[in-house]
Amino acid sequence: MSSNDLEGLITVYRQRLKEAEQRLRQQTEENERERQKHAEDIEGERKRRMNAEQITQKTTLMEYLRLCHEHLFEPISIETNKTFLPKELL
């Protein structure tokens, strides 16, 4: 085998190595994107589950009393601009 043949083989193998490294990088990036998407999906599902639990959770006596207190002692505002009143009240 001549030195030109060896150089040609080395060039071919280097090219194949570069291509394999590129495929490996692309696969690694794709795997990372999939991992991130999966983590986001899990986090979204966890948030939806927590929201559903909060909606269906029974109100405790202390929560009920606190909410009553907040609403009973809110300042009342009266609209004085008659253009916002329904026609039935005019």
C-alpha positions, 0 to 999 in steps of 0.5 A: 500500500502506498503512502497516497493510499494511506493518506486517502484512507486516513482522510476517509476515516477522518471524514467518517469520524466527523460525520459520526461526531456530528450525528452524536451531537445531533442525537445528544441535542435531540435527547436533551430537547426531549428530556426538557419537554418531558420535564415541562410536561410533568411540571404542567401536569403537576400544576394542573393536578394541584389546581384541580385539588385546590378547586375540589378541596373542602373549605376549612372553618378557618378559611371560611371565617377569613373569607367572610371577614374579608368580604364583610369588611371590604369598602363599598363603592357606589357608582355615581355615573348614571351612564353605567346604570341599567335602563331599568334603574333610570 
